[in-house]
Amino acid sequence: MKKKFSLVELLVVIAVIAILASLLLPQLARVRSEARRVICMSNLKQIGISSFSFSGDNDHKFPGIYSGGVSYDDHLSGYDGRETLTDTERSASYLSSDTYQGSADLYTCPTNPATPDHPFFNDAFPRDYVISQWVSTGGNRHRRRGVHGRKMTEISSPSSGIAFTERLYVRLGGADDKYYAKGQYQKLTGVEFDILGNSGHHGAKTNYLMADGHADPMTIFQTLQKSDGTFIDLDSNPNSAVYGTYWDTMK
């Protein structure tokens, strides 16, 4: 005759399963989160490789807006695993799913939330990566010392100068792709802080691709640290110069 489990024994088994689940599920969530961060970093590295390939054919320059509002990712088509975009696609304000049939996976971070239900994104592909901005003249040149459209030979600090990073809710093929310290800081401590539920795209940190092609996860505050160990204060002075920080590729 088979022995039946008593109610007490069943409750003990259920309790053990519940305890194991409480121990394992958080760890599984952390593993999934880390896997998504690694995929995101791999995307950034691939964008970096594509940029180097583009540079070899274009006077050793990083991709940038030279004319017609063409975005950096438009320039990288043909180098990033996609077919080269047509002139019509490149000159459009963004790539529309009504006409573009290629892949946008490389430019999408698996951690980021879905694009909002808004007409701005109705037929658009999201792009979760932006290029650091460079301005050579004018009042913004002390704040925007990135790589956008610059010759690689002009980058004096490639291993500690940000070339690409993450940003929510940009359209693939859209020209709003130039980023700098103030913009990232305000996003990560304001709008994106509320959306992401923390101060970075991956826990407290966000992925950054340096101009030499390697990637690092950092907090926004780490990127604002100068080479002398001090930090620029964008709260007190949003227009602070970025000299000596990770946003300065000429330090």
C-alpha positions as CSV (number, residue, x, y, z in Angstrom):
1,M,0.0,0.0,0.0
2,K,1.4,3.4,-1.0
3,K,2.1,5.8,1.8
4,K,0.3,9.1,1.4
5,F,1.8,12.4,2.3
6,S,0.4,14.0,5.3
7,L,-0.7,17.6,5.3
8,V,2.2,18.6,7.4
9,E,4.7,17.0,5.0
10,L,3.1,18.7,2.0
11,L,3.3,22.1,3.8
12,V,7.0,21.4,4.5
13,V,7.7,20.6,0.8
14,I,5.8,23.8,-0.3
15,A,7.7,25.9,2.3
16,V,11.1,24.5,1.0
17,I,10.2,25.2,-2.6
18,A,9.1,28.7,-1.6
19,I,12.4,29.3,0.2
20,L,14.5,28.0,-2.8
21,A,12.5,30.2,-5.2
22,S,13.1,33.3,-3.0
23,L,16.8,32.5,-3.1
24,L,17.1,31.7,-6.8
25,L,14.7,34.1,-8.5
26,P,16.6,37.3,-7.6
27,Q,19.8,35.7,-8.8
28,L,18.2,34.7,-12.1
29,A,17.0,38.3,-12.4
30,R,20.5,39.6,-11.9
31,V,21.8,37.1,-14.5
32,R,19.3,38.3,-17.1
33,S,20.0,41.9,-16.3
34,E,23.8,41.3,-16.7
35,A,23.2,39.4,-20.0
36,R,21.2,42.4,-21.4
37,R,24.0,44.8,-20.3
38,V,26.6,42.6,-22.1
39,I,24.4,42.6,-25.3
40,C,24.2,46.4,-25.1
41,M,27.9,46.7,-24.7
42,S,28.5,44.4,-27.6
43,N,26.2,46.6,-29.7
44,L,28.2,49.7,-28.8
45,K,31.5,47.9,-29.7
46,Q,30.1,46.9,-33.1
47,I,29.0,50.5,-33.7
48,G,32.6,51.5,-32.9
49,I,34.0,48.9,-35.4
50,S,31.6,50.2,-38.0
51,S,32.8,53.7,-37.3
52,F,36.4,52.7,-37.8
53,S,35.5,51.1,-41.1
54,F,33.6,54.2,-42.2
55,S,36.6,56.3,-41.1
56,G,38.9,54.4,-43.4
57,D,36.8,55.4,-46.4
58,N,36.1,59.0,-45.3
59,D,39.2,60.9,-44.6
60,H,39.7,59.2,-41.2
61,K,36.6,60.9,-39.8
62,F,34.0,59.7,-37.3
63,P,30.5,59.8,-38.8
64,G,28.8,63.1,-38.4
65,I,26.2,65.4,-40.0
66,Y,28.0,67.0,-42.9
67,S,25.0,68.1,-45.0
68,G,21.3,67.3,-45.4
69,G,20.7,66.2,-41.9
70,V,22.1,62.7,-42.4
71,S,22.6,61.0,-39.0
72,Y,25.6,59.1,-37.9
73,D,23.8,55.7,-38.3
74,D,22.8,56.7,-41.8
75,H,26.5,57.0,-42.6
76,L,27.2,53.6,-41.0
77,S,24.8,51.8,-43.2
78,G,26.9,49.5,-45.4
79,Y,29.4,49.1,-42.6
80,D,27.2,47.9,-39.8
81,G,25.8,44.8,-41.4
82,R,22.9,46.6,-43.2
83,E,22.6,47.4,-46.8
84,T,23.7,50.9,-47.8
85,L,20.8,53.2,-47.5
86,T,19.5,54.9,-50.6
87,D,19.8,58.7,-51.0
88,T,16.1,59.1,-50.2
89,E,16.4,57.0,-47.0
90,R,19.5,58.9,-45.9
91,S,18.0,62.4,-46.5
92,A,14.7,61.5,-44.6
93,S,14.2,62.9,-41.2
94,Y,14.1,59.3,-39.9
95,L,13.8,55.8,-41.2
96,S,10.2,54.8,-41.5
97,S,9.0,51.2,-41.1
98,D,6.6,51.9,-44.0
99,T,9.6,52.0,-46.4
100,Y,12.7,50.6,-44.7
101,Q,12.8,46.8,-44.5
102,G,16.2,46.4,-43.0
103,S,17.2,45.5,-39.4
104,A,17.5,47.9,-36.5
105,D,18.6,45.4,-33.9
106,L,22.2,46.7,-33.6
107,Y,20.9,50.1,-32.4
108,T,18.5,48.8,-29.8
109,C,19.4,48.0,-26.2
110,P,17.5,45.1,-24.7
111,T,17.3,46.7,-21.3
112,N,15.5,49.9,-22.4
113,P,11.7,50.1,-22.2
114,A,9.6,50.1,-25.3
115,T,9.1,53.4,-27.0
116,P,6.0,55.3,-25.8
117,D,2.7,55.3,-27.6
118,H,3.2,58.6,-29.3
119,P,2.8,59.8,-32.9
120,F,6.5,60.7,-32.9
121,F,7.3,56.9,-32.9
122,N,4.3,55.6,-34.9
123,D,6.3,54.3,-37.9
124,A,9.8,54.8,-36.5
125,F,12.5,52.4,-35.3
126,P,14.0,53.3,-31.9
127,R,17.7,54.0,-31.7
128,D,19.2,53.8,-28.2
129,Y,22.7,55.0,-28.9
130,V,24.1,58.5,-29.6
131,I,27.5,59.9,-30.6
132,S,29.4,62.5,-28.6
133,Q,29.2,66.0,-30.0
134,W,32.2,68.2,-31.1
135,V,31.9,71.9,-31.7
136,S,35.1,73.6,-32.9
137,T,34.0,77.3,-32.6
138,G,31.6,79.4,-30.7
139,G,30.3,79.5,-27.1
140,N,29.7,75.8,-26.8
141,R,33.2,74.6,-27.8
142,H,34.3,74.2,-24.1
143,R,31.3,71.9,-23.4
144,R,31.2,69.8,-26.5
145,R,34.5,68.1,-27.1
146,G,33.4,64.7,-28.5
147,V,34.1,62.9,-31.7
148,H,31.2,63.7,-34.0
149,G,32.6,64.4,-37.5
150,R,36.2,64.7,-36.2
151,K,39.3,63.1,-37.6
152,M,40.5,60.2,-35.5
153,T,44.0,61.6,-35.6
154,E,42.7,64.7,-33.7
155,I,41.5,62.6,-30.7
156,S,44.4,62.9,-28.2
157,S,42.7,60.8,-25.5
158,P,41.0,57.9,-27.3
159,S,41.1,55.5,-24.3
160,S,39.3,57.9,-21.9
161,G,37.2,60.0,-24.4
162,I,33.6,59.1,-24.8
163,A,32.5,58.4,-28.5
164,F,29.1,56.8,-28.0
165,T,26.7,56.2,-25.2
166,E,23.0,55.3,-24.5
167,R,20.0,57.5,-24.7
168,L,16.2,56.8,-24.6
169,Y,13.7,57.6,-27.3
170,V,15.7,58.6,-30.4
171,R,14.6,57.5,-33.9
172,L,16.8,55.5,-36.2
173,G,18.0,57.8,-38.9
174,G,17.0,60.9,-36.9
175,A,19.5,63.7,-36.8
176,D,19.1,64.3,-33.1
177,D,22.1,62.1,-32.4
178,K,24.7,64.4,-31.0
179,Y,25.2,64.2,-27.2
180,Y,27.3,65.9,-24.6
181,A,27.8,65.9,-20.8
182,K,25.0,68.4,-19.9
183,G,22.4,66.5,-22.0
184,Q,23.4,63.1,-20.6
185,Y,23.4,64.5,-17.0
186,Q,20.0,66.1,-17.3
187,K,18.5,63.0,-18.9
188,L,19.9,60.6,-16.3
189,T,19.0,62.8,-13.3
190,G,15.7,63.9,-14.7
191,V,13.5,62.4,-17.4
192,E,15.2,59.1,-17.8
193,F,15.7,58.7,-14.1
194,D,12.0,58.4,-13.6
195,I,11.5,56.1,-16.6
196,L,14.4,53.8,-15.8
197,G,13.8,53.8,-12.0
198,N,17.4,54.5,-11.2
199,S,20.3,56.7,-12.3
200,G,21.6,54.6,-15.2
201,H,20.5,52.4,-18.0
202,H,21.9,49.3,-16.3
203,G,21.4,49.6,-12.6
204,A,23.3,52.7,-11.5
205,K,25.5,52.6,-14.6
206,T,25.3,53.3,-18.3
207,N,27.5,51.9,-21.1
208,Y,30.0,54.2,-22.7
209,L,32.2,53.4,-25.8
210,M,35.5,55.2,-25.8
211,A,37.1,56.6,-29.0
212,D,39.6,53.7,-29.0
213,G,36.8,51.1,-29.3
214,H,36.6,49.7,-25.8
215,A,33.5,50.1,-23.6
216,D,33.1,50.8,-19.9
217,P,30.0,50.8,-17.7
218,M,30.1,54.0,-15.6
219,T,27.8,56.2,-13.6
220,I,27.2,59.7,-15.0
221,F,29.2,61.1,-12.1
222,Q,32.2,59.0,-13.0
223,T,32.2,60.5,-16.5
224,L,32.3,64.0,-15.0
225,Q,35.5,63.4,-13.0
226,K,38.5,65.3,-14.3
227,S,42.0,64.0,-14.6
228,D,43.0,65.8,-11.4
229,G,40.4,63.9,-9.4
230,T,37.9,66.7,-9.1
231,F,34.4,66.8,-10.6
232,I,32.6,69.3,-12.6
233,D,29.3,70.5,-11.0
234,L,26.5,70.6,-13.5
235,D,24.0,71.4,-10.9
236,S,25.6,74.7,-9.9
237,N,26.8,75.5,-13.4
238,P,25.0,73.6,-16.2
239,N,27.4,75.2,-18.7
240,S,30.6,74.1,-17.1
241,A,33.5,73.3,-19.3
242,V,34.2,69.6,-19.6
243,Y,38.0,69.9,-19.9
244,G,39.8,66.9,-18.4
245,T,36.6,64.7,-18.1
246,Y,35.6,61.6,-20.1
247,W,33.6,64.0,-22.3
248,D,36.8,65.7,-23.3
249,T,38.5,63.8,-26.1
250,M,41.3,66.4,-26.3
251,K,42.6,66.3,-22.7
